[in-house]
Amino acid sequence: MPNVSIIEWGETVTQLDLQCIRQSIQQRIGSKVKISSNRGRHKFVTSQGTIAETYPNIFLVEIEDESGKESKTVSFSYQDVVTKDVRMMLLEG
């Protein structure tokens, strides 16, 4: 019986983490961020962009190219932030 309660407790903590991250990102719509995403085999891609929109399971970031003339919208899941497959840093100014 003790193993069951530990598993349920772990699941609750994960849901709280997701809710906390979701709320934090929703509060920062329009903010500039630096994002590093894991592309496998120890390869991270880093770019800068603006948090554009949030949805129940994903959020959108408008990524800027180096010249600043073009941008593309990329989606990320909140679960990727929890598992650290996506790392975000808020940029000031």
C-alpha beads as a LAMMPS data file, in Angstrom:
LAMMPS data file: protein, C-alpha beads

93 atoms
92 bonds

1 atom types
1 bond types

-500.0 500.0 xlo xhi
-500.0 500.0 ylo yhi
-500.0 500.0 zlo zhi

Masses

1 110.0

Atoms # bond

1 1 1 0.000 0.000 0.000
2 1 1 2.724 2.612 0.700
3 1 1 3.950 2.434 -2.933
4 1 1 0.514 3.432 -4.219
5 1 1 0.400 6.590 -2.104
6 1 1 3.900 7.605 -3.240
7 1 1 2.942 7.221 -6.914
8 1 1 -0.256 9.246 -6.435
9 1 1 1.696 11.944 -4.603
10 1 1 4.231 12.152 -7.457
11 1 1 1.471 12.556 -10.023
12 1 1 -0.077 15.379 -7.995
13 1 1 3.245 17.205 -7.810
14 1 1 3.618 16.918 -11.602
15 1 1 0.140 18.403 -12.158
16 1 1 0.960 21.266 -9.792
17 1 1 4.216 21.873 -11.679
18 1 1 2.340 21.996 -14.986
19 1 1 -0.252 24.415 -13.599
20 1 1 2.458 26.651 -12.148
21 1 1 4.413 26.752 -15.425
22 1 1 1.235 27.327 -17.462
23 1 1 0.224 30.288 -15.257
24 1 1 3.730 31.733 -15.304
25 1 1 3.896 31.641 -19.109
26 1 1 0.363 33.075 -19.459
27 1 1 1.383 36.056 -17.316
28 1 1 4.325 36.749 -19.621
29 1 1 2.577 36.873 -23.010
30 1 1 4.396 39.489 -25.082
31 1 1 7.674 39.077 -23.171
32 1 1 10.962 38.352 -24.904
33 1 1 12.547 35.004 -24.036
34 1 1 15.618 32.992 -24.900
35 1 1 14.678 29.368 -25.599
36 1 1 16.915 26.311 -25.787
37 1 1 15.200 23.193 -27.082
38 1 1 16.590 19.662 -27.048
39 1 1 16.825 18.216 -30.561
40 1 1 18.249 14.869 -29.455
41 1 1 21.762 13.428 -29.212
42 1 1 22.839 16.165 -26.788
43 1 1 22.043 18.847 -29.368
44 1 1 20.311 22.016 -28.155
45 1 1 19.053 24.748 -30.479
46 1 1 18.965 28.221 -28.928
47 1 1 16.953 31.147 -30.256
48 1 1 15.197 34.309 -29.104
49 1 1 11.570 35.189 -29.491
50 1 1 8.381 36.532 -27.982
51 1 1 5.702 34.524 -26.197
52 1 1 2.741 34.949 -28.544
53 1 1 -0.161 32.820 -27.285
54 1 1 -1.005 30.138 -24.738
55 1 1 -3.361 27.176 -24.975
56 1 1 -4.287 24.436 -22.484
57 1 1 -1.426 22.095 -23.533
58 1 1 0.952 24.231 -25.605
59 1 1 2.250 27.767 -25.976
60 1 1 3.475 29.604 -29.059
61 1 1 6.686 31.577 -29.395
62 1 1 7.398 33.850 -32.331
63 1 1 11.069 33.159 -33.106
64 1 1 13.166 35.908 -34.684
65 1 1 15.965 35.211 -37.142
66 1 1 19.361 36.862 -36.648
67 1 1 18.611 39.711 -39.063
68 1 1 15.372 40.538 -37.232
69 1 1 13.455 40.810 -40.518
70 1 1 11.648 37.464 -40.514
71 1 1 10.004 35.400 -37.819
72 1 1 8.330 32.031 -37.487
73 1 1 5.937 30.680 -34.901
74 1 1 6.992 27.564 -32.995
75 1 1 4.903 25.600 -30.492
76 1 1 6.188 24.081 -27.252
77 1 1 4.418 21.993 -24.631
78 1 1 4.396 22.786 -20.939
79 1 1 5.478 19.181 -20.318
80 1 1 8.711 19.874 -22.243
81 1 1 9.462 22.698 -19.811
82 1 1 8.829 20.393 -16.812
83 1 1 11.139 17.697 -18.234
84 1 1 13.717 20.356 -19.223
85 1 1 13.623 19.434 -22.912
86 1 1 12.858 23.139 -23.357
87 1 1 14.640 25.726 -21.243
88 1 1 13.458 29.324 -21.119
89 1 1 15.072 32.492 -19.852
90 1 1 13.216 35.791 -19.630
91 1 1 15.077 38.624 -21.344
92 1 1 14.849 42.110 -19.890
93 1 1 14.094 45.107 -22.037

Bonds

1 1 1 2
2 1 2 3
3 1 3 4
4 1 4 5
5 1 5 6
6 1 6 7
7 1 7 8
8 1 8 9
9 1 9 10
10 1 10 11
11 1 11 12
12 1 12 13
13 1 13 14
14 1 14 15
15 1 15 16
16 1 16 17
17 1 17 18
18 1 18 19
19 1 19 20
20 1 20 21
21 1 21 22
22 1 22 23
23 1 23 24
24 1 24 25
25 1 25 26
26 1 26 27
27 1 27 28
28 1 28 29
29 1 29 30
30 1 30 31
31 1 31 32
32 1 32 33
33 1 33 34
34 1 34 35
35 1 35 36
36 1 36 37
37 1 37 38
38 1 38 39
39 1 39 40
40 1 40 41
41 1 41 42
42 1 42 43
43 1 43 44
44 1 44 45
45 1 45 46
46 1 46 47
47 1 47 48
48 1 48 49
49 1 49 50
50 1 50 51
51 1 51 52
52 1 52 53
53 1 53 54
54 1 54 55
55 1 55 56
56 1 56 57
57 1 57 58
58 1 58 59
59 1 59 60
60 1 60 61
61 1 61 62
62 1 62 63
63 1 63 64
64 1 64 65
65 1 65 66
66 1 66 67
67 1 67 68
68 1 68 69
69 1 69 70
70 1 70 71
71 1 71 72
72 1 72 73
73 1 73 74
74 1 74 75
75 1 75 76
76 1 76 77
77 1 77 78
78 1 78 79
79 1 79 80
80 1 80 81
81 1 81 82
82 1 82 83
83 1 83 84
84 1 84 85
85 1 85 86
86 1 86 87
87 1 87 88
88 1 88 89
89 1 89 90
90 1 90 91
91 1 91 92
92 1 92 93
